[in-house]
Amino acid sequence: MKKTILDLTKDELTEIVNPSFRAKQIYNWLYQKYVENFDEMRNLPKDLRESLSEKYVINPLTIVRKEQSSDGSIKYLFACQDGYTVETVLLPMKKEERDSEGNLLKETKYTICVSSQVGCKIGCSFCLTAKGGFKRDLTPGEIVAQVLSLKKDQNIPSNRRVNIVYMGMGEPLDNLDNVAKAVKIFKEQDGLSIGARRQTISTSGLSHQIAKLGSMDLGVLLAISLHAVDDELRETLMPINKAYNIESVINAVKAFPIDQRKRVMFEYLVMKELNDDLKSAKKLVKLLHGIKAKVNLIYFNPYPGSPFQRPDEKTMEEFKAYLNDHGITCTIRQSKGLDISAACGQLKEKTADESG
């Protein structure tokens, strides 16, 4: 099985092609023109194209299936070269705006939710990805290919900026080196040119890895999957809390370098009659004291067989209001893709069930 050329930063590519300016040309073909065959790189010498073709594939992913929601979000299931599958979601965040004459005023804004692993080791009780167990880490190129594939499939121009959230299948900080390299490849000016502040890494709370990520000084935004305000409930929902309790996570966040204009995002998955009461809201305010935080309340997205339920809208609004009234910026994430397999791992499981 060949490696993908998308694994390489431009500096690494410069070291293996001669003369070195060819690296910029190759990056242009890959990330500006979205080619998937080295023969299409017409300004490269034939021997170089043949050499690259012998050593590398361009796109290591194949679209197996995609589902589009009525709200515009699209979930993709990709097959890797070894047959494992991963999911990626395209989320239109703001719709295109035109004036009365049809002239474009504002372009559609997209967020792409990428996976970092095949499966996951964390084993959160509310997450369907855990059902399949952990298989392997994704390479940097397999992470990059998710964004590249979506942009090409949806005819999104190369110069159209997108936001990237590492919130799909897997725990990004459990695959930190490859995720960090993907961040750098995304940032390349001659590539997709997606700045660090457009990239958010979400973690279930690997405290020591939060510290390591901070020391890398990549400039990315940080999101913490908190979901509970006491260790007892969090251990039930997220077994990793036994190794990395809430206090250790909060301490790691306080030490994390963050742009003064930005906030650390705390994701709080709300489940009916479990963590949706005002008592939990009060504890959350106390817990986040001294942190420049933003809380994103997320409706639990139900799936067949789940023991958890979606909370009531009134309860969500009361929780949000309490946090905002007590000095913590809080929003409710509008659920996307309720009419498709939107929960992490759901499309993978559905496809496996149908084929099995």
C-alpha positions in Angstrom: 0.0 0.0 0.0 1.5 3.3 -1.1 1.7 6.4 1.2 -0.2 9.5 0.2 1.6 12.6 -0.9 -0.8 14.6 1.3 1.2 13.3 4.3 4.0 15.7 3.3 4.4 19.4 4.3 5.7 21.7 1.6 9.1 21.7 3.3 9.2 17.9 3.3 8.2 17.9 -0.4 10.9 20.4 -1.2 13.5 18.0 0.2 12.5 15.1 -2.1 11.9 16.9 -5.5 14.5 18.7 -7.5 14.6 21.6 -8.2 12.9 22.6 -5.0 10.4 25.0 -6.7 8.6 22.0 -8.0 7.2 21.6 -4.5 5.2 24.8 -4.9 3.9 23.6 -8.3 2.8 20.2 -6.8 1.1 21.9 -3.9 -0.8 24.1 -6.5 -2.0 21.1 -8.4 -3.0 19.3 -5.2 -4.7 22.0 -3.2 -5.7 24.7 -5.8 -6.7 22.5 -8.7 -7.7 19.4 -6.8 -6.1 16.9 -9.2 -6.1 13.3 -8.2 -3.7 12.0 -10.8 0.0 12.9 -11.2 -0.3 12.8 -15.0 -2.5 15.9 -14.8 0.4 17.9 -13.4 1.3 19.1 -16.8 4.1 21.5 -15.9 6.1 18.8 -14.2 8.7 16.7 -16.2 7.4 13.3 -17.2 10.1 11.5 -15.2 9.1 13.4 -12.0 5.4 12.5 -12.5 6.3 8.9 -13.0 8.6 8.9 -9.9 5.9 10.4 -7.8 3.3 8.0 -9.1 5.5 5.0 -8.2 5.9 6.2 -4.6 2.6 7.9 -3.7 -1.1 8.0 -4.2 -2.8 11.4 -4.1 -6.1 10.8 -2.4 -6.1 7.9 0.0 -9.8 8.1 0.6 -12.8 7.0 -1.5 -16.4 8.2 -0.9 -18.5 5.1 0.1 -21.7 6.9 1.0 -23.1 10.4 1.7 -26.3 11.6 3.2 -27.6 15.1 2.9 -29.9 16.7 5.5 -32.8 19.1 4.8 -30.7 21.7 6.7 -27.9 21.4 4.1 -25.4 19.4 6.2 -23.8 16.5 4.5 -22.3 13.4 6.1 -19.7 11.4 4.2 -18.4 7.9 4.8 -14.9 7.4 3.4 -13.0 4.2 2.9 -9.3 4.2 3.5 -6.9 2.2 1.4 -6.9 -0.6 4.0 -10.8 -0.8 3.9 -11.4 0.9 7.2 -14.0 3.6 7.1 -14.2 7.1 8.7 -16.8 9.8 8.8 -16.6 13.5 7.9 -19.4 16.2 8.1 -19.8 19.3 6.0 -21.8 21.9 7.9 -23.1 25.1 6.1 -23.0 27.7 8.9 -24.2 30.8 7.1 -26.2 30.8 3.9 -25.3 32.7 0.8 -26.8 36.2 0.5 -27.6 38.0 -2.7 -29.2 41.4 -3.5 -32.4 41.9 -5.5 -30.4 41.8 -8.7 -28.8 38.5 -7.9 -25.4 39.9 -7.0 -23.5 37.9 -4.4 -23.2 39.8 -1.1 -22.0 37.1 1.2 -20.7 33.6 0.4 -21.8 30.5 2.2 -19.6 29.8 5.2 -18.7 26.1 5.9 -17.4 24.2 8.8 -15.9 20.7 8.2 -15.9 18.2 11.1 -13.0 15.8 10.5 -12.1 12.4 12.1 -8.6 11.8 13.5 -8.8 8.0 14.2 -10.5 4.9 12.9 -12.6 4.2 16.0 -11.7 5.5 19.4 -10.1 4.3 22.6 -12.0 6.7 24.9 -15.3 4.7 25.1 -17.8 7.4 26.0 -21.1 5.8 26.8 -23.1 8.2 24.7 -21.0 7.9 21.5 -21.7 5.3 18.8 -18.1 5.5 17.6 -17.0 3.5 20.7 -19.1 0.6 19.6 -16.6 -0.4 16.9 -13.6 -0.1 19.1 -10.2 1.4 18.2 -8.5 0.3 14.9 -5.7 2.8 14.2 -4.7 6.4 13.9 -5.2 8.3 10.7 -2.2 9.7 9.0 -1.8 13.5 8.5 -2.7 13.0 4.8 -5.9 11.0 5.6 -7.0 13.9 7.8 -6.2 16.5 5.1 -7.8 14.3 2.4 -11.2 14.6 4.2 -11.3 18.4 3.7 -9.8 18.2 0.2 -12.4 15.6 -0.8 -15.3 17.5 0.5 -14.2 20.8 -1.2 -13.8 19.0 -4.5 -17.0 17.0 -4.3 -19.0 20.2 -3.4 -17.2 22.4 -5.9 -16.1 24.7 -3.2 -13.3 27.0 -4.7 -9.8 26.5 -3.4 -9.7 30.1 -2.1 -12.9 29.8 -0.2 -11.9 29.5 3.5 -13.5 26.9 5.7 -13.4 26.2 9.4 -12.1 22.9 10.6 -13.1 21.2 13.8 -11.4 18.0 14.9 -14.6 16.6 16.5 -15.3 13.6 14.4 -14.4 10.0 15.1 -11.5 9.5 17.4 -9.7 11.5 20.1 -7.5 14.1 18.4 -5.0 14.4 21.3 -4.5 10.6 21.3 -3.1 11.1 17.8 -1.5 14.4 18.5 1.6 14.3 16.3 -0.4 13.4 13.2 -3.1 16.0 14.0 -0.5 18.7 14.6 1.1 17.9 11.2 -2.3 18.1 9.5 -2.8 21.5 11.2 0.5 22.7 9.6 -0.4 21.3 6.2 -3.8 23.0 6.3 -2.0 26.3 7.1 0.4 26.2 4.1 -0.1 29.4 2.1 0.5 27.5 -1.1 -2.0 24.9 0.0 -5.5 25.2 1.5 -4.3 28.2 3.5 -6.6 27.6 6.5 -5.2 29.6 9.4 -4.8 28.2 12.9 -7.6 30.4 14.2 -10.0 28.6 11.8 -9.0 25.2 13.3 -10.4 23.9 16.6 -9.1 20.8 18.3 -11.6 19.1 20.6 -10.6 16.8 23.3 -12.3 14.6 25.9 -9.7 15.8 28.4 -6.2 14.2 28.1 -4.6 16.7 30.5 -1.0 15.9 29.7 -1.7 16.1 26.0 -3.4 19.5 26.4 -0.2 20.6 27.9 1.8 19.2 25.0 -0.4 20.8 22.5 0.0 24.1 24.2 3.8 23.7 24.1 3.6 23.2 20.3 2.2 26.8 20.0 0.2 26.0 16.9 -2.2 28.8 17.5 -5.3 26.5 17.2 -8.4 27.0 19.3 -9.2 24.5 22.0 -12.5 22.8 22.8 -13.1 20.6 25.8 -15.8 17.9 25.9 -16.9 18.3 29.5 -20.5 17.0 29.6 -20.7 16.8 33.4 -19.8 19.0 36.4 -18.8 16.3 38.9 -16.4 13.4 38.6 -19.0 10.8 39.5 -21.3 11.5 36.5 -18.4 12.2 34.2 -16.8 8.8 35.0 -20.1 7.2 34.1 -20.3 9.0 30.8 -16.6 9.2 30.0 -14.4 6.4 31.6 -11.3 8.5 30.8 -12.3 10.8 33.7 -10.8 8.1 36.0 -7.4 8.9 34.7 -7.9 12.6 33.9 -10.5 14.0 36.3 -12.2 17.4 36.0 -9.7 19.2 38.2 -6.7 18.1 36.1 -8.5 19.1 32.9 -9.4 22.6 34.2 -5.8 23.1 35.4 -4.5 22.1 32.0 -6.9 24.6 30.3 -5.8 27.4 32.6 -2.2 26.9 31.4 -3.1 26.6 27.7 -1.9 29.6 25.6 -4.9 31.2 23.9 -5.3 34.3 21.8 -6.6 37.1 24.0 -9.4 37.7 21.5 -10.6 34.1 21.7 -12.1 31.8 24.3 -11.7 28.2 25.3 -14.8 26.3 24.2 -16.5 23.9 26.6 -18.8 21.5 25.0 -21.6 20.3 27.2 -23.7 17.5 25.7 -27.1 17.8 27.4 -29.1 14.7 28.2 -32.6 14.8 29.6 -32.9 14.5 33.4 -29.2 13.6 33.7 -27.2 16.8 33.4 -29.8 19.4 32.4 -30.8 20.9 35.7 -30.0 24.3 37.2 -28.0 22.7 39.9 -25.6 21.5 37.3 -25.6 25.0 35.7 -24.6 26.5 39.1 -21.8 24.0 39.5 -20.6 24.8 35.9 -20.4 28.5 36.7 -18.2 27.8 39.7 -16.1 25.3 37.8 -15.2 27.8 35.0 -14.5 30.7 37.3 -11.3 32.5 36.2 -11.3 31.0 32.7 -12.1 33.0 29.5 -14.7 30.4 28.5 -17.6 29.9 26.1 -20.0 27.1 26.8 -21.7 25.4 23.9 -24.8 23.4 24.9 -25.4 20.5 22.6 -28.7 18.6 22.3 -28.1 14.9 22.6 -28.6 13.5 19.1 -30.5 10.2 19.7 -29.8 7.0 17.9 -31.4 3.5 18.1 -30.5 1.7 21.3 -29.2 4.7 23.2 -30.2 4.9 26.9 -30.1 8.7 26.7 -32.8 11.1 25.7 -32.9 14.5 24.0 -33.6 17.4 26.5 -36.5 19.7 26.3 -36.1 23.1 24.6 -37.4 25.0 27.6 -34.8 23.3 29.9 -32.0 24.1 27.5 -33.0 27.8 27.3 -33.1 28.0 31.1 -29.7 26.4 31.4 -28.3 28.9 28.8 -29.9 31.9 30.5 -28.5 31.0 33.9 -24.9 30.8 32.5 -25.3 34.1 30.5 -26.8 35.8 33.6 -23.7 34.7 35.6 -21.1 36.0 33.3 -20.4 33.0 31.1 -20.9 33.3 27.4 -23.3 30.4 26.4 -24.9 29.4 23.2 -27.0 26.4 22.1 -25.6 24.6 19.2 -28.4 24.2 16.7 -28.7 20.5 15.9 -27.7 19.6 12.3 -28.7 16.5 10.4 -31.4 15.1 12.6 -33.0 13.5 9.5 -29.7 11.8 8.5 -27.1 9.6 10.4 -25.6 12.6 12.1 -24.3 11.2 15.4 -20.6 10.2 15.3 -20.3 6.6 14.0 -24.0 6.3 13.0 -23.4 6.3 9.2 -20.6 3.8 9.6 -22.7 1.5 11.7 -25.7 1.8 9.4 -23.6 0.9 6.3 -22.0 -2.0 8.2 -25.5 -3.3 9.2 -26.8 -3.0 5.7 -23.8 -4.8 4.1 -23.7 -7.5 6.8 
